[in-house]
Amino acid sequence: MAVPVIAGLGTAQPPGAAQDELWEGFFSRHFSGTTRALAERIFANSGVTRRQAAVNPLLEDVSEWPTERRMRRYQVEALPLGKEAVGRALTSAGLAAGDVGLFVVCSCTGYATPGLDILLARDLGMAPDTQRMFVGHMGCYAALPGLGAAADFVTARGRPALLLCAELTSLHIQPASARMDTQQIVSHALFSDAAVAAVVVPGAAGPGSPNGYALREVTSITDTSTADHMTWDVTDTGFRMGLSPKVPQVLSTHVRGLVDDLLARHGTGIAEVDGWAVHPGGPRILNVVERELALPPEALAASRATLDEHGNCSSPTVLLILDRLVRAAVPPRRIVMLAFGPGLTLYAALLDRRG
């Protein structure tokens, strides 16, 4: 049976701007009254110093745009970003687009038909029999079920699969007249744009397997009693994020058991994990994971650095962290990936280095 191996990663991001510049040049005027003072504190304590935006509010204010106009712009901006990320991932894996048997695309920030999966398959020259899967509205954790689907395909068919996560959160700044509660301010302070692709190929159980990271397992747990803690609503002026301050508390209840059970099934434990790719939903999320897993501060350095330099890019973020880890001078031997999103859902994956 083929062992699924992540053999290539590719990233693409639009131009960035400093968090201070975004505050001074746009958001300080976007918020008003007592909300402005609260927003200033939230921006300052976000753990973000730089973010990327396909539609930069310093240059173009989309906050009053209707959803239709935002969706048309999504197609214009997402296609080149997706093409760049996929091209880099395929090159890294030494494959051509025609080699891809399954193409999985994750995105919750834009919708159109034909979608990114069809248009990119056409533009990149994928084979007519390439199967496609589009994953939407899973939000920040979508990369992990996407990887799981790709790995299952590789295991069952013995053919390569390709995952692309592409999000343009910059298209969903809400109008100044909208209800600006703390949840909305936090989302405006954290979110960013990115596209990341991962190539998964069949490997052997023993010697001769391609270099990369074997994907051992993807697992999850959903606490449906907290379904209202994280929401993403389609409105007439884009998509509106709802993010409860209770999310870290829910994570603290479930994350240790999820990770311990995953590692136990593979005969290992937290002490044997030397790489952590934890989705940085915000500084409090990382603090909770660090505390509950009893990790040393340096364990989440890659996750905090990604939040600092790129913000929260929704589904691509955990792959950005993985890319940072595997490009280190000494790449980790064993990696646990963690991501969280609507449901409230926690996803985890275990990777082992090959070669």
Steps between C-alpha positions, in 0.01 A plus 500: 500500500631845409610732781388861434800735507489881486773546239465868412363827634448831324392836641375823343397824665396845378687814608506574872468797731602563859228462762575852628467636149165325452377646828614855436413507131158334508359332809552794738246686284282194437412465869350785699408605854569255782541225241810671367681486834414131540611427144833676553575275799398187310718589200796574728467166683422283196845340474512623139754749364444444128220363281437438132197614301399441139270799542691737727274737698773764487448512124143384449210504747271199437301540822190634324515261205207263446577129522465451123782746430719335763444156344595624154821646642570172679532319168731769361736490798485134608588344164853640465576438868380141472694445179821628660464279810415189298785558256750526783367188674514291182853619426606415855357148461648452152160445340304646210138611520401207280620258768233610750225245559296701752488877543354621831427872546406655836359851521228671703554861389362482147262301283434472128432229245711394324718522809872519568531123466371498140670821386838408646481145365437652157768768519767273646442217255367228727371185330132484405454202734642684804246472778413813694363583843404844628484552878319813617381648828731291719701813571830494683532122536418407139861416406500190719187327366628606158829324568308201633298469179815533291680236709207258475498538121876440480472192720209354307605589144879521517493832312609851606252748646521876533349723769456877466378727780427854379335775704438869436373628832581858395183498289280481809564819694161598637355850452554757773124509550492128589482373857865516610510273804820359644477188282494706183786722610713196579442357153593832339819507709614145423404384154722493193521348150704208370504191279694184587514174304620156608581201278432155646659201324500123557799376696619156608501372856876435485806633317452671166212719610508862376640764732249705693263440788284189528147590605425241767151604601249784497251509786243739645250574771197731482320649799159580350383656826719797408388535138425870547854583616643541150285608205544627144180655369431607143356853508415758235839663570732202495556225755478591869718320754372408845766399754406438862752576777404156640688317220826461700300346787352236266845424359636456852235235561578287196850557361702285741279195457498538122881517479566227758263258327650571158856444618411191706359330191846533346695391806639840587438801724533876521864483610591328170347778286760756393285702260169676573291674235214654699249725328538846660140608533650769723752527783257355758450188288873431491532566873225249577654228282843561651358475851277196448770299321769618747723611214817706540470856360721422199264222386256752351762742368410424137130551567558831678740620230242419233232695687744788543604516133184387321203527736224240496447396137225249584550160331851557352650605834586159642667414169703824518624382839577153362699659217699705754576185701615286208726779368682530834874426512413182689146395403294324769487122501138480617238774458154543648270740315203653681225723363167621634181637349121500483319221675684563734744258335857399583708319237840335546745323270819303565793517257833311498801609296616272220847511349 
